[in-house]
């Protein structure tokens, strides 16, 4: 007899809203601030760059939540089904938009489609895809802990991870250990651990991750070149930590609403599509109404991708993996 399926993780609708706001913040930054392709210059849009940090915080929480009770195979299958259908669809749409780009050919397209493309070695179809490689490294860490049966020891791993990033600025710390982004993944994981069982060591871990997150934020300000204010940036990123903690401890609860869940679901296609489409079909305007229309357009397009392409593809992939697993010796037990 096969092992019972793990309980379905609780759905926190407040996280859907955070995802959507993070995605729209990144879009706002790229469309209204980042040169040379801008629809309209909006000074405050530059702070949308920190939407990426919000995504990493959410990933730390959600991935650890979804990994509970899973073996390696079910964890990997869940991640593949969740991420690749929308990515393959949006990457292909973006590639079609960029077909006149002489630096993007079939090799670059297929390399991008792996989701493991490093911008240091291959041209990205959408520059925003660099974050997916960072996410993949975090997923690998969780997968290794599941494989070794040490997911329940993740608190100690998080301490070691942060300590290594705090004391080293080497290539290893910055790239393999993701030194600039580790505090946000750790903070998200820690918020989940605090939701399970608060303890002083976990509160200390959250404080440590926040301190390193502030250091990373100041570094982002110094290297961004966009005139970011250090204090404003730190306060904004601190609000992300507070929001994630409030959701984890049920201080901030959004009632179940299908519309909110949909906003969370389309945030992924929004992120995957917005940059290349804006570059290839970009236009400038001084009209706030036309700018609003552009935001509505990317939301509608992303909903169409999610509703009529991503979801059917996901259903097919679930059925494919279920059939493949059922044919294995372990699946037949």
N, C-alpha and C positions, 0 to 999 in steps of 0.2 A: 504494500500500500504506500502511495506517495505521501510525502509530508504535507501537513495542512498548509494552506496558503497563509502568509502573514496578514495581519489585520490591515485594512486600508488606512493609510495615514489621514489624520483629520485635515480638512480643507480650511485654511485660514483666509477668509476673503480680504482681510486687510492687506495681506501680502500681494494679492492681485492688484490692488490699488497702487501699492508701492512699485510693483513692476511697471505698471502703466506710466506712472509719473517719472520713473527713472528713464524709461524709453523715450518719453516725450521730451525730457530734459536733454538727452543726447541729440535728438532731432533738432531741438531749438538751438543748441550750440552749433551744430553743423550747418543748419540752414540760415541762421541769423547772426553768426559771428565768425566762424572759421573761414578765412580766405583760402583760395580766391573765389570759391563758389558760395555765394550768399544770396538769398532771396531778398532779405531786408536786414539792414544793420540794426541790431537791438543790443545795447551795451550789456544788459544783465544776462543775456543769453550765454555769455562765456562761462557762467557758473554751471551750466548744464553738463560741462565736461565731467563733473563729479557724479553724474548718473551711473557711470561705470562702477564706482566704488559702492554705490547702492546695490547694483546687481551682484557684486561679489559678496556683500553682506547677506543678501537674500539667498544666494547659492549655498553659503555656509550653513544656514539654518535649514533650508529645504532639502538639500542633499543628505544631510545627516538624518533628518526626519524620515525621508523616504527610504533610507538604507536600513532602518530598524527591521530586524527579523528576516532580512533577505540574505540568500547565499550569493556567491559571486555571479553565477549565471543569471539569476533573476535581476540582480542589480544592473548588470551590463545590458541585458535586454531592455529593461525599463528606460535606461538612459538613451540607448540607441533609438527606441521607438519614440521617445519624447523629443529628441533633438534633431535627428537626421531628416525625417520627412520634410519639415518646414525648411530646413537648411538647404537640402538639395533643390527644392522648388525655387526658393528665393535666390539661391546662388545661380541657378540656370537663368532665371528672369534677369538678374543683374548682368550676367555674361552676355545675354542677347542685347541688352541695352548698350553694352560696351564693345560690341562686335567690331567697331571701327578703330578701337585702341590697338596700335601696332605692338604694344608690349604685352598684350593678353592674347595668347593662342591656346590651342588644345592642351599642351602640357600644363600651362598655368591653370586652366579650367579644371582639369582632373586633379591637380594637386590641391586646389582650393576645395574641391568637393570632398576631400578626406576630412575636412575641418581641422586638420593638423598643420596647416600652412603657416610657416613662420615668416613674417614680413622681412626678416633679415636675409632670406634666401630666395623668396619668390614674390612676385607682385601679387598683392591681394586684389580680388575683384572689387571688394568693398574694404576700405581701410579699417572700418569698424570691426572686421573679422579677427583682428589681432587678439581681442579679448577671449575668443573662443578657444584659442590655444592655451591661454592662461587657465580657463575653466577646465580644460581637459587634464591639465596637470593636477588640479585639485581632485577631480574625479578619480584619477589614477591613485592618489593617496588613499582615498576612501576604499577603493577596490582592493588595494594591497592590505589594508587593515581587515577587510572582510575575508580575504583569502587566508590570512594568517590567524583568523579567529580572534582578533584583538580590537574589534570596533569598540568594545566596552572599555578599552584602555585609552580612548581617544583624548581624554583630558590631559594625560601625561604627554602624549604625542604633540598636542597643541602647545604645551609649555615648551617642549624641546624645540619645536618649529620656530616659535617666536624668539626664543633665546638665541638660536643660531642666526636668525635674521638681525637681531639686535647687536650682536657682537662682530658680525662679519659684513664687509661690503665687497666681498670678492665676486668674481663672475658666478661662482657656484650659488652664492646666496641670492644674487640679483636675478638669476635666470632659472636655475633648477628649483630653488626654494621660493622663488617669486617674492623676494624681499619687500618690494614696494606694495604688494597686494595681499601678502599673507595676513596682516592684521585684520583685514576685512573678512576674509574667509574664517579666521579663527573667532572673530567676534560673533559672526553668525552661528557657528557651531556652539559657542559658549552660551548664546541666548537659548539655544535648544536644550543644552544641558541644564541651564537654570530653570527652564520650564519643567524638566523632568524632576530635578531635585536641587534646590538652592543649597549652596555651601559657601563658606568664606573663600575657599580656594578657587571656586568658579567665579565669584565676584572679583577676586584679585586678578584672575585670568582676563576677565572682561576689561578691567581697568588697564591692565598691561597692554592689551590689544588696542584699546583706545589711545593710549599714550603713543604707541608706535604708529597708529593710524594718523595721529596729528603730525608726527614727524614726516610721514609719507605725504601728507597733504601739503605741508610747507615745502617739501621738495618738489611736488607737482606745481606749486605756485611759482617757484624759482625757475623751473624749466619750461613752463607753459608759454611764456612770452606773450600772454594775452592781457596783461594788466590786472591779473587777479589780486584781490586784496587778501593778505594772509589771514587776518582776523575773521573777515566774512567767510572765507573758505573753511576755516576751522570750525566756526559756529555752524555752518551748513552741514558739514560732514558729521559733527557731533550730534546734530538733530537726527541724522540717519541712525546712529547708534541708539539714541533714545527711542526712536520709533520702532526699531527692531526689537528692543527689549520690552517695550510696552505691548507689542503684539505677542511676544513669547509668553509674557506673564498675564495675558488676558486683561491688561489695563486698557488696551485699545482693541475693540471688537467691532467688526463690521458685520451686520446681519447677512445671512445667506441671500444673495441676489444673483440671478443668472446674468444680468447685465454686467455686474462687477467681475464675475468669473470670466466673462467674454473679454473684458478689457485686459485682464491678466493674460489671457490666452493669445490675444493679438499683439501683445507687446513684443513678442519674439519676432514675428514677421515684420513689424514696424522697424525694429532694430536692424534686421537683415536686409531690408529693401531700401531704406530711405536715402542712403548716401550715394550709391551709384546712380539711382534714378534722378536724384537732384543734380548730380554732376552732368549727366548726359542731356537732361531735359530742363535744366535749371533756367530760371528767368529772374529778373529783378523787378521789384515793385516798391512803391512808396505807400501803397494802400494796405492798411491793417485788415481790411475785409478780404482782399485777395490772399494775404498771408494766412488768414484763418481758413480760407477755402483750400489752400495747399495742405494744411494740417488735416482738414476733414478728408481730403482726397487720399492721403496716405493711410488714414485710419480705415476708410472704406475699402481701399485696395487690400490692406492687410487682413481685413475681415473676410473678404472674398477668398483670399489665399487660404486662410484658416478653415473656413466653412466648407469650401468646395474642392480643396486640393489636399491640405494637410490632414484633416480628419479622415477622409477616405483612405489615404495612404497609410495612416497610422493603424486603421482597422485591418488593412491588408497585412501589414507587417506583424501585428499581434497574432493574426491567424497563421501566418507563415512560421513564426517562431514557435507557437504552440504546437503546430503540426510537426515541426522538426524535433522539438523536445520530446514529444510523444513517441517518436520513432527510436529514441535512444534507449539503451537498456535501463537507465535510471528512470526514464519517463514511463516505462512500461511496468515498473514495480508497483 
